[in-house]
């Protein structure tokens, strides 16, 4: 018995043994290469938070401040258009209306100017494919005249304001309820002013990605013809990167993760068999590589795998929605009317903000909603209008 065990040990521990090959691969990958390569990736398990978080957060704030100044100069140099916006809204029904909800924040970051300048640039770049798109700025500052950036934007975009000047604050309306009421106001005004086919409600710190309009065009023409998508209550165009991992209570992500292992397991087995000169099909090795690839993808970060889908609009994923958050929400006209009716009947509070309120409607009203992956906007606002924080961090 001892002799047999020694033979087995010798067979496993020879350099030509698959056990030694795969053990070495595992140690080198997870103990050396991945930590060295990924220690600065913000959404990776290998991220060295203690080393990098403070300097990266400060660098991000500095860069974002520069982007805010660049957006300010963009509009200061831009020629004021001569087109009457009011007559345009009365005679034309847009396919897509982008409504930017804004409130006065720190002046030095010019968040709303970053968002508006980016949309303006992308619409110019898009050309004839985006002729049926419009932008509306919705100012929900209680005293609209205080919002200096909106004064500048009023020369370039149509504007609506929720003027509460001189009114005494209602003690029953907390910050979260006010945010919901502002959202309802802007969505309602969007429908009344333009009657668009779709409304994209964007918060003033959600900067659009380069490919947002080609992807939306693909969704409108190809994906939304499916009944289960056409009747959805809303589509989220952003989900926090830190919440995009596979290990998450979302069945679709678990299935996606298993599918990744089922695809890469046999593929990596073939590569290994070719390199080692072994038979091409070996189920234990296939299972090892499936587990290896699943572990590596989770530890490096699903967010970085999702970025590969940006290669083409058709590769973007549309999956059932998750709870948080609302920087960019797409509504069809019928679904916007339904959402308005639902939200007006809800009272928001601490722990039940508008994003959770919208998500709760899926269960209570039997609605469906979806999220588009990867994100079509970047959430740049580290200074919240709801939660004060003098020393914000990226995580």
C-alpha positions as CSV (number, residue, x, y, z in Angstrom):
1,X,0.0,0.0,0.0
2,X,2.8,2.4,0.9
3,X,4.6,1.4,-2.3
4,X,1.5,2.3,-4.4
5,X,1.1,5.6,-2.6
6,X,4.7,6.5,-3.3
7,X,4.3,5.6,-7.0
8,X,1.1,7.8,-7.2
9,X,2.9,10.7,-5.4
10,X,5.9,10.3,-7.8
11,X,3.6,10.3,-10.8
12,X,1.7,13.4,-9.7
13,X,4.9,15.3,-8.7
14,X,6.9,14.8,-11.9
15,X,7.3,18.1,-13.8
16,X,5.5,16.4,-16.8
17,X,2.5,15.8,-14.5
18,X,-0.7,17.8,-15.3
19,X,-1.1,18.3,-11.6
20,X,2.2,20.1,-11.3
21,X,1.4,22.1,-14.5
22,X,-1.9,23.3,-13.2
23,X,-0.7,23.9,-9.7
24,X,2.1,26.1,-11.0
25,X,-0.3,27.9,-13.3
26,X,-2.6,28.6,-10.4
27,X,0.1,29.9,-8.0
28,X,1.7,32.1,-10.7
29,X,-1.6,33.5,-11.9
30,X,-3.2,34.3,-8.5
31,X,-0.1,34.7,-6.5
32,X,2.1,36.7,-8.8
33,X,0.8,37.9,-12.2
34,X,-2.8,39.0,-11.3
35,X,-1.7,41.0,-8.1
36,X,1.1,42.7,-10.0
37,X,-1.1,43.6,-13.0
38,X,-4.3,44.4,-11.2
39,X,-3.3,46.2,-8.0
40,X,-4.3,49.6,-9.5
41,X,-7.6,48.4,-11.0
42,X,-10.2,50.1,-8.9
43,X,-12.9,47.5,-9.2
44,X,-10.7,44.4,-8.8
45,X,-10.3,42.3,-5.7
46,X,-6.5,42.7,-6.2
47,X,-6.8,46.5,-5.8
48,X,-4.5,47.8,-3.0
49,X,-6.9,50.2,-1.4
50,X,-4.6,51.3,1.3
51,X,-1.9,52.3,-1.2
52,X,-3.9,53.8,-4.0
53,X,-7.3,55.0,-2.9
54,X,-6.3,58.4,-1.4
55,X,-4.0,59.5,-4.2
56,X,-6.3,58.2,-7.0
57,X,-9.3,60.0,-5.4
58,X,-7.3,63.3,-5.2
59,X,-6.1,62.9,-8.8
60,X,-9.7,62.1,-10.0
61,X,-11.0,65.3,-8.3
62,X,-8.2,67.4,-9.8
63,X,-8.9,66.0,-13.3
64,X,-12.6,66.4,-12.9
65,X,-12.1,70.0,-11.9
66,X,-10.1,70.6,-15.1
67,X,-12.9,68.9,-17.1
68,X,-15.4,71.3,-15.5
69,X,-13.3,74.3,-16.5
70,X,-13.0,72.9,-20.1
71,X,-16.8,72.5,-20.2
72,X,-17.1,76.1,-19.1
73,X,-14.8,77.3,-21.8
74,X,-16.6,75.1,-24.4
75,X,-19.9,77.1,-23.9
76,X,-18.1,80.5,-23.5
77,X,-16.6,80.0,-27.0
78,X,-19.7,78.4,-28.6
79,X,-21.7,80.6,-30.9
80,X,-25.3,81.2,-29.7
81,X,-27.7,79.6,-32.1
82,X,-30.4,81.7,-33.8
83,X,-33.1,78.9,-33.9
84,X,-36.2,79.5,-31.8
85,X,-36.5,76.6,-29.4
86,X,-40.1,77.2,-28.5
87,X,-41.4,77.0,-32.1
88,X,-39.3,73.8,-32.6
89,X,-41.0,72.1,-29.6
90,X,-44.5,73.0,-31.0
91,X,-44.0,71.6,-34.5
92,X,-41.7,68.6,-34.0
93,X,-42.0,65.4,-32.1
94,X,-38.5,64.1,-31.1
95,X,-37.6,60.4,-31.2
96,X,-35.5,61.0,-28.1
97,X,-35.5,63.9,-25.6
98,X,-32.5,64.1,-23.2
99,X,-33.6,65.8,-20.1
100,X,-30.8,66.9,-17.7
101,X,-32.0,67.4,-14.1
102,X,-29.8,69.9,-12.3
103,X,-29.4,71.6,-9.0
104,X,-26.8,74.0,-7.7
105,X,-23.7,72.3,-6.5
106,X,-20.1,73.2,-6.0
107,X,-19.2,75.9,-8.6
108,X,-15.7,74.7,-9.3
109,X,-16.7,71.4,-10.9
110,X,-19.4,72.6,-13.2
111,X,-21.0,69.2,-13.3
112,X,-24.0,70.2,-15.4
113,X,-21.7,71.9,-18.0
114,X,-19.7,68.7,-18.3
115,X,-22.8,66.8,-19.0
116,X,-24.4,69.3,-21.4
117,X,-21.2,70.0,-23.3
118,X,-20.6,66.3,-23.8
119,X,-24.2,65.8,-25.1
120,X,-23.9,68.8,-27.4
121,X,-20.6,67.5,-28.8
122,X,-21.9,64.0,-29.4
123,X,-25.1,65.2,-31.1
124,X,-23.0,67.4,-33.4
125,X,-20.7,64.3,-34.1
126,X,-23.7,62.1,-34.7
127,X,-25.1,64.3,-37.4
128,X,-28.1,63.2,-39.4
129,X,-28.6,60.0,-37.3
130,X,-29.5,62.3,-34.4
131,X,-31.6,64.9,-36.1
132,X,-34.6,63.7,-34.2
133,X,-33.0,64.1,-30.8
134,X,-33.4,67.1,-28.5
135,X,-31.9,68.2,-25.2
136,X,-33.9,69.9,-22.3
137,X,-32.4,71.3,-19.1
138,X,-34.6,71.1,-16.0
139,X,-33.5,73.4,-13.2
140,X,-34.8,72.2,-9.9
141,X,-32.9,74.6,-7.7
142,X,-35.5,76.2,-5.4
143,X,-34.3,79.6,-6.4
144,X,-33.5,79.1,-10.1
145,X,-31.5,82.4,-10.3
146,X,-28.9,81.0,-8.0
147,X,-27.8,78.4,-10.5
148,X,-25.1,80.2,-12.5
149,X,-24.3,77.4,-14.9
150,X,-27.9,77.1,-16.0
151,X,-27.9,80.8,-16.9
152,X,-25.1,80.0,-19.3
153,X,-26.8,77.0,-20.7
154,X,-30.1,78.9,-21.3
155,X,-28.6,80.4,-24.5
156,X,-28.1,77.0,-26.0
157,X,-30.8,74.7,-24.7
158,X,-34.5,74.9,-23.9
159,X,-35.1,75.3,-20.1
160,X,-37.7,74.6,-17.5
161,X,-37.5,75.5,-13.9
162,X,-39.2,74.4,-10.7
163,X,-39.4,77.8,-9.1
164,X,-39.9,77.7,-5.3
165,X,-38.6,81.2,-4.6
166,X,-40.3,82.8,-1.6
167,X,-42.1,79.7,-0.6
168,X,-41.7,78.3,3.0
169,X,-40.2,74.8,2.9
170,X,-42.8,72.1,3.7
171,X,-41.5,70.3,6.9
172,X,-43.1,67.0,5.6
173,X,-40.9,67.0,2.5
174,X,-37.5,65.5,3.3
175,X,-34.5,65.6,1.0
176,X,-35.4,62.3,-0.6
177,X,-39.0,63.2,-1.2
178,X,-37.9,66.5,-2.7
179,X,-35.6,64.6,-5.0
180,X,-38.5,62.4,-6.1
181,X,-40.8,65.4,-6.6
182,X,-38.1,67.1,-8.7
183,X,-37.7,64.0,-10.8
184,X,-41.5,63.8,-11.3
185,X,-41.6,67.5,-12.3
186,X,-38.8,67.1,-14.9
187,X,-40.3,63.9,-16.4
188,X,-43.7,65.5,-16.6
189,X,-42.4,68.7,-18.2
190,X,-40.5,66.7,-20.7
191,X,-43.7,64.9,-21.9
192,X,-45.7,68.2,-21.9
193,X,-43.1,70.3,-23.8
194,X,-42.1,67.8,-26.5
195,X,-44.2,64.7,-26.4
196,X,-41.2,62.6,-27.4
197,X,-41.2,58.9,-28.2
198,X,-38.5,58.3,-25.6
199,X,-37.2,60.4,-22.6
200,X,-33.7,59.9,-21.3
201,X,-33.6,61.5,-17.8
202,X,-30.0,62.2,-16.9
203,X,-28.8,63.6,-13.6
204,X,-26.3,66.5,-13.8
205,X,-23.3,64.4,-12.9
206,X,-23.8,61.6,-15.5
207,X,-21.5,62.3,-18.4
208,X,-22.4,60.3,-21.6
209,X,-20.0,57.8,-23.1
210,X,-18.8,58.2,-26.7
211,X,-21.0,55.5,-28.0
212,X,-24.3,56.4,-26.3
213,X,-26.2,57.5,-29.4
214,X,-25.2,54.6,-31.7
215,X,-26.1,52.1,-28.9
216,X,-29.5,53.8,-28.3
217,X,-30.1,53.8,-32.1
218,X,-29.5,50.1,-32.1
219,X,-31.8,49.5,-29.2
220,X,-34.6,51.6,-30.8
221,X,-34.4,49.8,-34.1
222,X,-33.5,46.2,-33.2
223,X,-34.0,45.4,-29.5
224,X,-37.1,47.3,-28.5
225,X,-39.2,45.6,-31.1
226,X,-39.4,42.6,-28.7
227,X,-42.6,42.9,-26.7
228,X,-41.0,42.2,-23.3
229,X,-38.6,45.1,-23.8
230,X,-41.1,47.4,-25.5
231,X,-43.4,47.3,-22.5
232,X,-40.7,47.8,-19.8
233,X,-41.2,50.5,-17.2
234,X,-37.7,51.8,-17.6
235,X,-34.1,51.1,-18.8
236,X,-31.2,51.9,-16.6
237,X,-28.1,53.1,-18.5
238,X,-25.9,53.1,-15.5
239,X,-25.1,50.7,-12.6
240,X,-22.3,51.3,-10.1
241,X,-19.1,49.6,-11.2
242,X,-18.4,48.3,-7.7
243,X,-21.8,46.4,-7.8
244,X,-21.2,44.7,-11.2
245,X,-19.4,41.6,-9.9
246,X,-20.5,38.0,-10.6
247,X,-20.8,37.1,-6.9
248,X,-24.1,38.9,-6.5
249,X,-27.7,37.8,-5.7
250,X,-28.7,38.2,-9.4
251,X,-29.6,34.9,-11.2
252,X,-28.6,36.3,-14.6
253,X,-25.1,37.1,-13.5
254,X,-24.6,33.6,-12.1
255,X,-25.8,32.1,-15.4
256,X,-23.4,34.4,-17.3
257,X,-20.6,33.4,-15.0
258,X,-21.3,29.7,-15.5
259,X,-21.5,30.2,-19.2
260,X,-18.1,31.9,-19.2
261,X,-16.6,28.9,-17.4
262,X,-18.4,26.4,-19.9
263,X,-16.9,28.4,-22.8
264,X,-13.4,29.0,-21.5
265,X,-13.0,25.5,-19.8
266,X,-12.9,23.5,-23.1
267,X,-11.1,26.2,-24.9
268,X,-8.2,26.5,-22.4
269,X,-8.1,22.7,-22.2
270,X,-7.5,22.5,-26.0
271,X,-4.7,25.1,-25.7
272,X,-3.1,23.2,-22.8
273,X,-3.4,19.8,-24.6
274,X,-1.8,21.2,-27.7
275,X,1.1,22.8,-25.6
276,X,1.6,19.7,-23.5
277,X,1.1,17.2,-26.3
278,X,-1.7,15.3,-24.5
279,X,-5.1,14.0,-25.5
280,X,-7.5,16.8,-26.4
281,X,-10.4,15.9,-24.1
282,X,-9.8,15.5,-20.4
283,X,-12.8,16.3,-18.2
284,X,-10.9,16.9,-14.9
285,X,-8.7,19.4,-16.8
286,X,-11.8,21.0,-18.5
287,X,-13.4,21.4,-15.0
288,X,-10.2,22.9,-13.7
289,X,-10.0,25.5,-16.4
290,X,-13.7,26.3,-16.1
291,X,-13.1,27.0,-12.3
292,X,-9.8,28.8,-13.1
293,X,-11.4,31.2,-15.6
294,X,-14.4,31.9,-13.4
295,X,-12.3,32.7,-10.4
296,X,-9.9,34.9,-12.5
297,X,-12.8,36.8,-14.1
298,X,-14.4,37.5,-10.7
299,X,-11.2,38.5,-9.0
300,X,-10.0,40.7,-11.8
301,X,-13.5,42.3,-12.0
302,X,-16.5,41.7,-14.2
303,X,-16.6,45.4,-15.0
304,X,-13.4,45.0,-17.1
305,X,-14.9,42.1,-19.0
306,X,-18.0,44.2,-19.7
307,X,-15.8,46.9,-21.3
308,X,-15.1,44.5,-24.2
309,X,-18.8,44.8,-25.2
310,X,-18.1,48.4,-26.3
311,X,-16.6,47.0,-29.5
312,X,-20.1,47.1,-31.2
313,X,-23.6,48.2,-30.3
314,X,-25.0,44.7,-30.9
315,X,-22.7,43.3,-28.2
316,X,-24.4,45.4,-25.4
317,X,-26.3,43.4,-22.9
318,X,-29.9,44.1,-21.8
319,X,-30.7,42.2,-18.6
320,X,-33.2,42.4,-15.7
321,X,-32.6,45.5,-13.6
322,X,-31.1,45.8,-10.1
323,X,-32.1,48.3,-7.4
324,X,-29.5,51.1,-7.4
325,X,-29.2,53.9,-9.0
326,X,-30.8,56.5,-11.3
327,X,-28.1,58.7,-13.0
328,X,-29.5,57.8,-16.4
329,X,-33.0,56.3,-17.0
330,X,-34.7,55.8,-20.3
331,X,-38.5,55.8,-20.6
332,X,-40.8,55.3,-23.5
333,X,-43.6,57.8,-23.6
334,X,-46.3,55.2,-22.3
335,X,-44.0,53.9,-19.6
336,X,-43.1,57.5,-18.5
337,X,-46.8,58.2,-18.0
338,X,-47.1,55.0,-15.9
339,X,-44.0,55.8,-13.8
340,X,-45.4,59.3,-13.1
341,X,-48.6,57.9,-11.8
342,X,-46.8,55.4,-9.6
343,X,-44.3,57.9,-8.2
344,X,-46.9,60.5,-7.3
345,X,-48.5,57.9,-5.0
346,X,-45.2,57.1,-3.2
347,X,-43.6,59.0,-0.3
348,X,-39.8,58.8,-0.3
349,X,-37.6,58.9,2.9
350,X,-34.3,57.8,4.2
351,X,-33.8,54.2,3.0
352,X,-36.5,54.6,0.4
353,X,-35.1,57.0,-2.2
354,X,-36.5,57.3,-5.7
355,X,-34.3,54.5,-7.1
356,X,-35.6,52.1,-4.5
357,X,-39.1,53.4,-5.0
358,X,-38.9,52.7,-8.8
359,X,-37.5,49.3,-8.2
360,X,-40.3,48.5,-5.7
361,X,-42.9,49.1,-8.4
362,X,-41.6,46.1,-10.3
363,X,-43.0,43.8,-7.6
364,X,-46.0,45.8,-6.5
365,X,-47.3,46.7,-10.0
366,X,-46.1,43.7,-11.9
367,X,-43.8,45.8,-14.1
368,X,-40.5,44.8,-15.7
369,X,-37.3,46.9,-16.1
370,X,-33.9,46.4,-17.5
371,X,-30.3,47.6,-17.4
372,X,-28.0,48.1,-20.3
373,X,-24.4,46.8,-19.9
374,X,-21.8,48.2,-20.0
375,X,-22.7,51.7,-18.7
376,X,-23.6,54.4,-21.2
377,X,-22.8,57.2,-18.8
378,X,-20.0,57.9,-16.3
379,X,-21.0,59.0,-12.9
380,X,-18.5,61.9,-12.2
381,X,-20.2,63.6,-9.2
382,X,-18.2,62.8,-6.0
383,X,-20.0,65.7,-4.2
384,X,-23.6,64.7,-3.7
385,X,-26.5,67.1,-3.4
386,X,-28.1,64.9,-0.8
387,X,-25.2,63.6,1.3
388,X,-22.5,66.2,2.4
389,X,-19.0,64.9,2.3
390,X,-15.9,67.1,2.4
391,X,-13.5,64.3,1.7
392,X,-15.0,62.1,-1.0
393,X,-13.4,58.9,-2.2
394,X,-13.7,56.8,-5.3
395,X,-14.9,53.8,-3.2
